[in-house]
């Protein structure tokens, strides 16, 4: 799997946006620890999706 910087940066930007939305609108508020874990998980998930759909990644399916 090749690491693609552009997709990673896009995933970081989208994940930070998700984190901001959660911080502003989540009731009850998430603790900062859970918010950071959520954003980190979103970075990995969104990067993987972008890499497989648009990049050179493969899912392992034939």
Secondary structure as GFF3:
##gff-version 3
##sequence-region A 1 62
A	DSSP	alpha_helix	5	25	.	.	.	ID=ss1
A	DSSP	alpha_helix	32	53	.	.	.	ID=ss2
###
